[in-house]
Amino acid sequence: MRRDERVENLIRQGLPREVRVQWDEACGLQARVDRTQIVSAVQAVIDRGGRYQVGVGVDRGNGSDRFEFLHSFAFDSAGLAVQVVTDVPENEPEIPSITPWVPSAGWSEREHQDLLGLRFVGHPKPKRLVLSDDFPADIHPLRREIPWNLMPPGAEDVAYQLDEVPEGCSVLPVGPFHPALHEPAHFAVFVDGETVKGCDYRGFMVHRGIEKLSQTQLSYGEIPFIAERICGICGSVHATAYAQAVEAAAGIEVSRRARYIRSLMLEMERIHSHLMWIGVLGHVMGFDTLFMHAWRIREPIMWLAERITGNRKTYGMVVVGGVRRDLTPEIRDDVRRVVEKLEDELKRLERDVRVDPAVRKRTVGVGSLSTEETRRWSLIGPVARARGIDIDVRRDFPYAAYDELEFQVPVLSGGDVWSTLEVRLEELKWSIRLMRQVVDGLPDDGPLLVEFAEPIPPGRQAISCVEAPRGECVHYLMTGEENRPARWRVRAPTYANLQGVPSMLLENQLADVPVIIASIDPCFSCTDRVSVIDLRRGGAEVLSRSEFERLAREKR
């Protein structure tokens, strides 16, 4: 975390005099305010250029001020993180909502309303987000007294509480299961004829409760393997973000060699994720030739991942303190051969995509969003960079070996799906160059893994950011007792970008809805964070393929 005294002084000047401000190497600048001052403090941070990242609530379980809530902001050009922190009493768990001034905070507040039982006074849309509408109102799963394996009663039928439908519009449901969606999510699209006039989103249907498990069942060293499974594409992203948070809280210094290897894994994920996205975009446009072509040239990257780690995905590579496997000279030669062939293949793919009239017709001017609206919703990653927002965590908050590697951040101003496609095509080229830099400049010295020297004291906080293929991934950590976190909060990139989708859909045609949704490369599972639960018996079971087929035929 960089410390920029100029920006720090500007922030201090905008805050009330009685606000306590302190610097933390693992978190950045923290302003602790009374809850009545939280709106004015947040406004001061926003007015000075802060970009909203995430809200985090913590159940400390002791004293009258039982809860703590923080809003985290990034000053990207300064490489500075700022948190506005407040205490919340147990007998009156209310906080003024900042959503009217910071729309992108809406989901964080609603999530903690569901899971922690906090109330955000003045929230413009205080309905449920994570929990289903039939979930018991007096059970908040992230509270300390709630056991991790609680099985609450459920209802037979659950109806969504949709937003008010604009006059003259019909409601067209897209999802939870839809050919254009590869994971369950529900978009209630409000249409006037074929024109989209609004949209309401309900998700979190595959929420897995990993944050609760980390507080009750898992140790610091076990969590990286769970973090990898948050997202089927960005395993190293989440493992690295979590590991960096623990390392910052514990004061662990990872070797340069391990940091270079982490960078290689992260760029491999960026390449295969972007190629997968290009294929999916072709598929939802009905252009399956593009789909097959992109996935074909992606396959050698998957083979390379298996060569390095033993697995095509869920590598088990990044752990707290470093990495588990080395890059041998033979593997480094394999990397060079694969990326050289990939570079040639990408040139042909890019040429074909750029001249294809069908691709341009389905993407140019579709899903447009202005730079101002993009900033208002705190959108991130290729979605933001395609709309004129020059942000990239690799450059702005350097981690792994990115402070020693050379690369550029492609930024365009077209503001549509076509520009998002162009950004990803350019990022593929730079990822190849970064992989070459890693294998050519891999340091010879340093251990692959640095172990804990002593137990981590409880109560320490850390915020870690990693640039996933979809955008900034944020992990917050508060250390706890029994060798496990007191709180681990994950904010995946899709969590931030999904909030901007309704604005991207406005005034577009119904046929373009799948293309616009796909343009943010949504990962609903990592946003939601499988066994089958029988509410009548209170038990769980894993179904075989034949049992799934039987239930499908019986329409159960």
C-alpha positions as CSV (number, residue, x, y, z in Angstrom):
1,M,0.0,0.0,0.0
2,R,1.5,3.4,-1.0
3,R,1.2,6.4,1.2
4,D,0.5,9.6,-0.6
5,E,0.7,12.5,1.9
6,R,-0.8,15.0,-0.5
7,V,-4.0,13.0,-1.0
8,E,-4.0,12.1,2.7
9,N,-3.9,15.7,3.7
10,L,-6.7,16.6,1.3
11,I,-8.9,13.9,2.8
12,R,-8.1,14.9,6.4
13,Q,-9.1,18.5,5.6
14,G,-12.5,17.4,4.4
15,L,-13.3,15.4,7.5
16,P,-14.8,16.8,10.8
17,R,-12.0,17.8,13.2
18,E,-13.0,15.2,15.8
19,V,-12.6,12.3,13.4
20,R,-9.7,10.0,14.3
21,V,-7.5,9.3,11.2
22,Q,-4.7,6.8,11.3
23,W,-2.4,5.1,8.8
24,D,-2.3,1.3,8.5
25,E,0.3,-0.4,6.2
26,A,-2.1,-3.3,5.5
27,C,-5.3,-1.2,5.0
28,G,-4.3,2.3,4.1
29,L,-5.9,5.4,5.7
30,Q,-8.7,4.7,8.2
31,A,-11.1,7.4,9.4
32,R,-13.1,6.3,12.4
33,V,-16.2,8.3,12.7
34,D,-19.4,8.4,14.8
35,R,-22.2,6.8,12.8
36,T,-24.0,10.1,12.6
37,Q,-21.0,11.5,10.7
38,I,-20.7,8.7,8.2
39,V,-22.5,10.4,5.3
40,S,-20.5,13.6,5.6
41,A,-17.2,11.7,5.9
42,V,-18.0,9.6,2.8
43,Q,-19.0,12.7,0.8
44,A,-15.6,14.2,1.7
45,V,-13.9,11.1,0.4
46,I,-16.0,11.0,-2.8
47,D,-15.5,14.7,-3.5
48,R,-11.8,14.2,-3.5
49,G,-11.9,11.4,-6.1
50,G,-12.4,8.2,-4.1
51,R,-13.8,5.2,-6.0
52,Y,-16.1,2.9,-4.0
53,Q,-14.8,-0.6,-3.5
54,V,-16.8,-2.5,-0.9
55,G,-18.7,-2.3,2.5
56,V,-17.7,-4.7,5.3
57,G,-19.6,-5.5,8.5
58,V,-18.0,-7.3,11.4
59,D,-19.7,-8.9,14.4
60,R,-17.1,-8.4,17.2
61,G,-19.4,-10.2,19.7
62,N,-18.4,-8.1,22.7
63,G,-19.5,-4.9,24.4
64,S,-22.3,-2.5,23.6
65,D,-20.6,-1.5,20.3
66,R,-20.9,-5.0,19.0
67,F,-20.7,-4.3,15.3
68,E,-18.3,-2.5,13.1
69,F,-18.9,-1.3,9.6
70,L,-16.5,0.1,7.1
71,H,-16.8,1.5,3.6
72,S,-13.6,1.2,1.6
73,F,-12.5,3.5,-1.2
74,A,-9.6,3.5,-3.7
75,F,-7.7,6.5,-4.9
76,D,-6.3,4.7,-8.0
77,S,-3.9,7.4,-9.3
78,A,-2.3,7.7,-5.9
79,G,-2.4,4.0,-5.1
80,L,-4.1,4.8,-1.8
81,A,-7.0,3.0,0.0
82,V,-9.2,4.8,2.4
83,Q,-11.8,3.3,4.8
84,V,-14.5,5.2,6.7
85,V,-15.2,3.1,9.8
86,T,-18.0,3.3,12.4
87,D,-19.1,1.4,15.5
88,V,-22.7,0.2,15.6
89,P,-24.4,-0.6,19.0
90,E,-26.1,-4.0,19.4
91,N,-29.3,-2.5,20.8
92,E,-29.8,-0.2,17.9
93,P,-28.0,-1.6,14.8
94,E,-28.7,1.3,12.5
95,I,-26.4,3.3,10.2
96,P,-27.3,6.1,7.8
97,S,-27.2,4.7,4.2
98,I,-24.7,6.2,1.8
99,T,-26.4,4.7,-1.2
100,P,-28.3,7.9,-2.2
101,W,-24.8,9.5,-2.7
102,V,-22.9,6.4,-3.7
103,P,-25.2,4.0,-5.7
104,S,-22.5,1.3,-5.9
105,A,-22.7,0.9,-2.1
106,G,-26.3,-0.3,-2.4
107,W,-25.5,-4.0,-2.6
108,S,-23.0,-4.0,0.2
109,E,-25.5,-2.4,2.5
110,R,-28.3,-4.7,1.5
111,E,-26.1,-7.7,1.9
112,H,-25.2,-6.8,5.5
113,Q,-28.9,-6.1,6.2
114,D,-29.5,-9.7,5.3
115,L,-26.5,-11.5,6.8
116,L,-25.7,-9.3,9.8
117,G,-29.0,-7.7,10.7
118,L,-27.8,-4.1,10.3
119,R,-30.3,-1.5,9.2
120,F,-29.3,1.2,6.7
121,V,-31.6,4.2,7.3
122,G,-32.6,6.0,4.1
123,H,-31.6,3.2,1.7
124,P,-33.6,3.7,-1.5
125,K,-34.1,0.0,-2.1
126,P,-34.0,-1.9,1.2
127,K,-35.4,-5.2,0.0
128,R,-33.5,-8.4,0.4
129,L,-30.4,-9.2,-1.8
130,V,-28.7,-12.4,-0.6
131,L,-31.3,-14.2,1.4
132,S,-34.5,-15.6,-0.3
133,D,-37.8,-13.8,0.5
134,D,-39.0,-16.7,2.6
135,F,-35.9,-16.8,4.9
136,P,-36.8,-16.2,8.6
137,A,-36.5,-12.5,9.4
138,D,-34.9,-13.0,12.8
139,I,-31.9,-15.2,11.5
140,H,-28.8,-13.4,10.3
141,P,-26.2,-16.0,9.3
142,L,-23.1,-14.0,9.8
143,R,-23.8,-13.3,13.5
144,R,-21.6,-15.1,15.8
145,E,-24.3,-17.0,17.6
146,I,-25.7,-18.6,14.4
147,P,-24.1,-22.0,13.8
148,W,-22.6,-22.6,10.4
149,N,-24.8,-25.7,9.7
150,L,-28.1,-24.1,10.7
151,M,-31.0,-25.4,8.5
152,P,-33.8,-22.9,8.7
153,P,-37.3,-23.8,7.6
154,G,-38.3,-22.9,4.0
155,A,-41.4,-22.2,2.1
156,E,-42.8,-24.2,-0.8
157,D,-43.1,-21.3,-3.2
158,V,-41.0,-18.1,-3.2
159,A,-42.1,-15.1,-5.2
160,Y,-39.7,-12.3,-6.1
161,Q,-40.5,-8.9,-4.8
162,L,-39.8,-7.0,-8.1
163,D,-39.2,-3.3,-8.5
164,E,-42.2,-1.2,-9.7
165,V,-42.8,-1.9,-13.4
166,P,-42.8,1.3,-15.6
167,E,-46.2,2.3,-17.0
168,G,-47.0,0.5,-20.2
169,C,-44.3,-2.1,-19.9
170,S,-44.4,-5.9,-19.7
171,V,-42.1,-8.0,-17.5
172,L,-40.0,-10.5,-19.4
173,P,-38.1,-12.9,-17.1
174,V,-34.5,-13.9,-18.2
175,G,-33.5,-16.7,-15.8
176,P,-33.0,-18.1,-13.3
177,F,-32.3,-20.8,-16.0
178,H,-32.0,-19.4,-19.5
179,P,-30.0,-20.5,-22.6
180,A,-28.0,-17.2,-22.5
181,L,-27.0,-17.7,-18.8
182,H,-24.6,-20.4,-17.8
183,E,-25.4,-20.0,-14.1
184,P,-28.6,-19.2,-12.2
185,A,-29.6,-15.6,-12.0
186,H,-32.9,-13.8,-12.6
187,F,-33.2,-10.6,-14.7
188,A,-36.7,-9.2,-14.7
189,V,-36.5,-7.1,-17.9
190,F,-39.2,-4.4,-18.3
191,V,-39.9,-3.9,-22.0
192,D,-42.1,-1.6,-24.1
193,G,-42.5,-3.6,-27.3
194,E,-38.9,-4.6,-28.0
195,T,-37.3,-1.7,-26.2
196,V,-35.8,-2.2,-22.7
197,K,-37.1,0.4,-20.2
198,G,-35.8,-1.1,-17.0
199,C,-34.4,-4.2,-15.2
200,D,-34.5,-5.8,-11.8
201,Y,-31.9,-8.3,-10.7
202,R,-32.1,-11.2,-8.2
203,G,-29.2,-13.5,-7.7
204,F,-27.3,-15.3,-5.0
205,M,-28.9,-18.6,-5.8
206,V,-25.7,-20.5,-5.4
207,H,-24.4,-18.7,-2.3
208,R,-22.2,-21.2,-0.5
209,G,-21.5,-19.5,2.8
210,I,-17.7,-19.6,2.5
211,E,-17.2,-16.5,4.7
212,K,-19.1,-18.2,7.5
213,L,-17.1,-21.3,7.1
214,S,-13.8,-19.4,7.3
215,Q,-14.9,-18.0,10.7
216,T,-15.9,-21.4,12.1
217,Q,-14.4,-24.4,10.4
218,L,-11.2,-23.4,8.4
219,S,-7.7,-22.3,9.3
220,Y,-5.6,-19.6,7.6
221,G,-3.7,-22.3,5.7
222,E,-6.8,-24.1,4.5
223,I,-8.7,-21.1,3.1
224,P,-6.6,-20.6,-0.1
225,F,-7.9,-23.9,-1.4
226,I,-11.5,-22.8,-0.7
227,A,-10.8,-19.4,-2.1
228,E,-9.7,-21.0,-5.4
229,R,-13.2,-22.5,-5.7
230,I,-15.0,-19.2,-5.4
231,C,-14.7,-18.9,-9.2
232,G,-14.0,-21.6,-11.7
233,I,-11.9,-19.3,-13.8
234,C,-10.2,-17.0,-11.3
235,G,-8.8,-19.5,-8.8
236,S,-5.3,-18.0,-8.6
237,V,-6.9,-14.5,-8.4
238,H,-8.9,-15.3,-5.2
239,A,-6.1,-17.4,-3.7
240,T,-3.6,-14.6,-4.3
241,A,-5.9,-11.9,-2.9
242,Y,-6.6,-13.9,0.2
243,A,-2.9,-14.9,0.7
244,Q,-1.8,-11.3,0.3
245,A,-4.3,-10.1,3.0
246,V,-3.0,-12.7,5.5
247,E,0.7,-11.9,4.6
248,A,0.0,-8.2,5.1
249,A,-1.7,-8.8,8.5
250,A,1.1,-11.2,9.6
251,G,4.0,-9.2,8.2
252,I,5.2,-12.0,5.9
253,E,7.5,-11.1,3.1
254,V,7.1,-13.3,0.0
255,S,10.2,-14.0,-2.1
256,R,10.7,-12.4,-5.5
257,R,10.7,-15.8,-7.1
258,A,7.4,-16.7,-5.6
259,R,5.9,-13.3,-6.6
260,Y,7.0,-13.9,-10.2
261,I,5.4,-17.3,-10.3
262,R,2.2,-15.8,-9.0
263,S,2.3,-13.2,-11.8
264,L,2.6,-16.0,-14.4
265,M,-0.4,-17.9,-13.0
266,L,-2.5,-14.7,-12.9
267,E,-1.7,-13.8,-16.6
268,M,-2.4,-17.4,-17.7
269,E,-5.8,-17.0,-16.1
270,R,-6.3,-13.7,-17.8
271,I,-5.6,-15.3,-21.2
272,H,-7.8,-18.3,-20.9
273,S,-10.6,-16.2,-19.3
274,H,-10.6,-13.6,-22.1
275,L,-10.5,-16.3,-24.8
276,M,-13.4,-18.1,-23.1
277,W,-15.3,-14.8,-23.0
278,I,-14.8,-14.1,-26.7
279,G,-16.1,-17.6,-27.4
280,V,-19.2,-17.1,-25.1
281,L,-19.9,-13.7,-26.8
282,G,-19.9,-15.4,-30.1
283,H,-22.2,-18.1,-28.8
284,V,-24.8,-15.7,-27.4
285,M,-24.7,-13.9,-30.8
286,G,-25.4,-17.2,-32.6
287,F,-21.8,-17.1,-34.0
288,D,-20.6,-20.6,-32.9
289,T,-17.7,-20.6,-35.4
290,L,-16.2,-17.8,-33.3
291,F,-17.0,-19.8,-30.1
292,M,-15.2,-22.9,-31.3
293,H,-12.3,-21.0,-32.8
294,A,-11.6,-19.0,-29.5
295,W,-11.9,-22.1,-27.4
296,R,-9.6,-24.1,-29.7
297,I,-6.7,-21.7,-29.3
298,R,-7.4,-21.4,-25.6
299,E,-6.9,-25.2,-25.1
300,P,-3.0,-25.1,-25.1
301,I,-3.1,-22.6,-22.2
302,M,-5.2,-25.1,-20.2
303,W,-2.7,-27.9,-21.1
304,L,0.2,-25.6,-19.9
305,A,-1.6,-24.9,-16.6
306,E,-1.9,-28.7,-16.1
307,R,1.8,-29.1,-17.0
308,I,2.8,-26.5,-14.3
309,T,0.4,-27.4,-11.5
310,G,-1.1,-30.8,-12.2
311,N,-4.6,-29.4,-12.9
312,R,-6.3,-27.5,-15.6
313,K,-8.1,-25.5,-12.9
314,T,-8.1,-25.2,-9.1
315,Y,-4.4,-25.4,-9.2
316,G,-3.6,-25.4,-5.5
317,M,-0.6,-23.3,-6.4
318,V,-0.9,-20.1,-4.4
319,V,-0.7,-20.4,-0.6
320,V,0.0,-18.1,2.3
321,G,3.7,-17.3,2.1
322,G,4.3,-18.1,-1.5
323,V,3.6,-20.9,-4.0
324,R,3.8,-24.7,-3.9
325,R,5.5,-25.5,-7.2
326,D,8.5,-24.1,-9.1
327,L,9.0,-23.2,-12.7
328,T,11.7,-25.6,-14.0
329,P,13.8,-24.7,-17.1
330,E,11.8,-27.3,-19.1
331,I,8.5,-25.7,-18.1
332,R,9.8,-22.2,-18.9
333,D,10.7,-23.5,-22.4
334,D,7.1,-24.9,-22.7
335,V,5.7,-21.5,-21.7
336,R,7.8,-19.8,-24.5
337,R,6.6,-22.3,-27.1
338,V,2.9,-22.0,-26.1
339,V,2.8,-18.2,-26.1
340,E,4.6,-18.0,-29.4
341,K,2.0,-20.2,-31.1
342,L,-0.8,-18.4,-29.2
343,E,0.4,-15.0,-30.4
344,D,0.2,-16.1,-34.1
345,E,-3.3,-17.6,-33.5
346,L,-4.5,-14.4,-31.8
347,K,-3.5,-12.3,-34.8
348,R,-5.8,-14.3,-37.1
349,L,-8.6,-14.3,-34.5
350,E,-8.4,-10.6,-34.1
351,R,-8.3,-10.0,-37.8
352,D,-11.4,-12.2,-38.3
353,V,-13.3,-10.5,-35.5
354,R,-12.6,-7.0,-36.5
355,V,-13.7,-7.4,-40.2
356,D,-16.8,-9.5,-39.5
357,P,-19.9,-7.4,-40.1
358,A,-22.1,-9.5,-37.9
359,V,-19.9,-9.0,-34.8
360,R,-19.8,-5.3,-35.4
361,K,-23.6,-5.0,-35.9
362,R,-24.3,-6.9,-32.7
363,T,-21.8,-4.9,-30.6
364,V,-21.2,-1.4,-31.9
365,G,-23.4,1.1,-30.0
366,V,-24.9,-1.8,-27.9
367,G,-24.8,-1.6,-24.1
368,S,-23.5,2.0,-24.2
369,L,-22.7,3.8,-21.0
370,S,-21.1,7.2,-20.5
371,T,-17.8,7.7,-18.6
372,E,-19.7,9.7,-15.9
373,E,-22.3,6.9,-15.4
374,T,-19.5,4.3,-15.3
375,R,-17.8,6.2,-12.6
376,R,-21.1,6.7,-10.7
377,W,-21.6,3.0,-10.5
378,S,-17.9,2.3,-9.7
379,L,-17.6,-0.2,-12.6
380,I,-14.3,-1.9,-13.0
381,G,-12.1,-4.0,-15.3
382,P,-12.5,-4.1,-19.1
383,V,-16.1,-2.8,-18.7
384,A,-14.7,0.4,-17.1
385,R,-11.6,0.7,-19.4
386,A,-13.9,0.5,-22.5
387,R,-15.7,3.5,-21.1
388,G,-12.8,5.8,-20.5
389,I,-11.9,4.9,-16.9
390,D,-8.1,4.4,-16.6
391,I,-7.8,1.9,-13.7
392,D,-5.9,-1.3,-13.3
393,V,-4.9,-2.7,-9.9
394,R,-1.7,-4.2,-11.4
395,R,-0.4,-0.7,-12.1
396,D,-2.2,1.3,-9.4
397,F,-1.8,-1.0,-6.4
398,P,1.2,-3.2,-7.5
399,Y,1.3,-6.7,-6.1
400,A,3.1,-10.0,-7.0
401,A,5.9,-8.9,-9.4
402,Y,3.9,-6.3,-11.4
403,D,6.1,-3.4,-10.0
404,E,9.0,-5.1,-11.9
405,L,7.2,-5.9,-15.1
406,E,6.5,-3.6,-18.1
407,F,3.0,-3.4,-19.5
408,Q,0.4,-0.9,-20.7
409,V,-3.3,-0.6,-19.8
410,P,-5.6,-0.3,-22.8
411,V,-8.3,2.4,-22.3
412,L,-10.9,3.2,-24.9
413,S,-13.8,5.7,-24.9
414,G,-16.4,4.0,-27.2
415,G,-18.4,2.9,-24.2
416,D,-20.1,-0.1,-25.8
417,V,-19.8,-3.9,-26.1
418,W,-17.5,-3.4,-29.1
419,S,-15.0,-1.3,-27.1
420,T,-15.1,-3.9,-24.3
421,L,-14.2,-6.6,-26.9
422,E,-11.3,-4.4,-28.2
423,V,-10.0,-3.9,-24.7
424,R,-9.9,-7.6,-24.1
425,L,-8.1,-8.2,-27.4
426,E,-5.4,-5.7,-26.4
427,E,-5.1,-7.2,-23.0
428,L,-4.4,-10.6,-24.5
429,K,-1.4,-9.2,-26.3
430,W,0.0,-7.7,-23.1
431,S,-0.6,-10.8,-21.1
432,I,1.6,-12.8,-23.5
433,R,4.3,-10.2,-23.2
434,L,4.1,-10.4,-19.4
435,M,4.4,-14.2,-19.4
436,R,7.5,-13.9,-21.5
437,Q,9.0,-11.3,-19.1
438,V,8.3,-13.6,-16.1
439,V,10.0,-16.7,-17.6
440,D,12.9,-14.7,-19.0
441,G,13.5,-12.7,-15.8
442,L,12.6,-15.3,-13.1
443,P,14.9,-14.6,-10.1
444,D,17.1,-17.5,-9.1
445,D,17.1,-16.8,-5.4
446,G,14.5,-16.9,-2.6
447,P,12.4,-19.7,-1.2
448,L,9.1,-20.7,-2.8
449,L,7.3,-20.7,0.5
450,V,7.9,-18.6,3.7
451,E,6.1,-20.2,6.7
452,F,4.5,-18.4,9.7
453,A,7.2,-17.5,12.2
454,E,4.6,-17.1,15.0
455,P,0.8,-17.0,15.5
456,I,-1.0,-13.9,14.1
457,P,-2.4,-11.7,16.8
458,P,-6.2,-11.2,16.6
459,G,-7.7,-7.9,15.6
460,R,-5.4,-7.0,12.7
461,Q,-7.0,-5.8,9.5
462,A,-5.9,-6.0,5.8
463,I,-7.3,-5.2,2.4
464,S,-5.9,-6.9,-0.6
465,C,-6.7,-6.2,-4.3
466,V,-6.0,-8.2,-7.4
467,E,-6.8,-7.4,-11.0
468,A,-8.9,-10.4,-12.2
469,P,-9.7,-10.8,-15.9
470,R,-13.1,-9.2,-15.1
471,G,-11.7,-6.4,-12.9
472,E,-10.7,-5.6,-9.4
473,C,-11.1,-8.4,-6.8
474,V,-11.1,-7.2,-3.2
475,H,-10.5,-9.3,-0.1
476,Y,-10.9,-7.9,3.4
477,L,-9.4,-9.8,6.4
478,M,-9.7,-9.3,10.2
479,T,-7.5,-11.8,12.1
480,G,-9.1,-13.8,14.9
481,E,-8.5,-16.5,17.5
482,E,-7.9,-20.2,16.9
483,N,-5.7,-19.7,13.8
484,R,-8.6,-18.5,11.6
485,P,-10.1,-15.1,10.5
486,A,-12.6,-13.3,12.6
487,R,-13.9,-11.9,9.3
488,W,-13.1,-12.6,5.7
489,R,-15.0,-10.6,3.1
490,V,-14.8,-11.3,-0.6
491,R,-16.0,-8.8,-3.3
492,A,-15.7,-10.4,-6.7
493,P,-15.5,-8.1,-9.9
494,T,-19.0,-9.2,-11.1
495,Y,-20.5,-8.1,-7.8
496,A,-19.5,-4.5,-8.7
497,N,-20.3,-4.7,-12.5
498,L,-23.7,-6.3,-12.2
499,Q,-25.0,-3.2,-10.5
500,G,-24.4,-1.2,-13.7
501,V,-26.2,-3.7,-16.0
502,P,-29.7,-2.2,-15.7
503,S,-28.2,1.2,-16.9
504,M,-26.4,-0.6,-19.8
505,L,-29.7,-2.3,-20.8
506,L,-31.8,0.9,-21.0
507,E,-33.1,1.8,-24.4
508,N,-31.5,-1.2,-26.1
509,Q,-33.4,-3.9,-27.9
510,L,-34.6,-7.0,-26.3
511,A,-32.5,-9.2,-28.6
512,D,-29.4,-7.4,-27.3
513,V,-30.0,-8.3,-23.6
514,P,-28.0,-11.5,-23.7
515,V,-25.1,-9.8,-25.4
516,I,-25.0,-6.9,-22.9
517,I,-25.2,-9.2,-19.9
518,A,-22.4,-11.4,-21.4
519,S,-20.3,-8.3,-22.1
520,I,-19.4,-7.9,-18.4
521,D,-18.3,-11.6,-18.4
522,P,-20.6,-12.3,-15.4
523,C,-19.6,-15.0,-12.9
524,F,-22.6,-15.5,-10.7
525,S,-21.0,-18.2,-8.5
526,C,-18.1,-16.0,-7.5
527,T,-20.5,-13.1,-6.9
528,D,-22.8,-15.3,-4.8
529,R,-20.0,-16.8,-2.8
530,V,-23.5,-28.5,-4.5
531,S,-25.3,-30.5,-2.4
532,V,-29.0,-30.6,-2.2
533,I,-30.8,-29.7,1.0
534,D,-34.1,-31.4,2.0
535,L,-35.9,-28.9,4.2
536,R,-38.4,-31.5,5.4
537,R,-35.8,-34.0,6.7
538,G,-33.1,-31.4,7.5
539,G,-30.5,-33.4,5.7
540,A,-28.2,-33.0,2.7
541,E,-27.3,-35.3,-0.2
542,V,-25.3,-35.3,-3.4
543,L,-27.2,-36.4,-6.5
544,S,-25.8,-38.6,-9.2
545,R,-26.3,-37.9,-12.9
546,S,-29.0,-40.5,-13.2
547,E,-30.9,-39.0,-10.2
548,F,-30.7,-35.5,-11.8
549,E,-32.2,-36.9,-15.0
550,R,-35.0,-38.7,-13.1
551,L,-35.9,-35.5,-11.2
552,A,-35.8,-33.5,-14.5
553,R,-38.2,-35.9,-16.2
554,E,-40.5,-35.8,-13.2
555,K,-40.3,-32.0,-13.3
556,R,-39.4,-31.8,-9.6
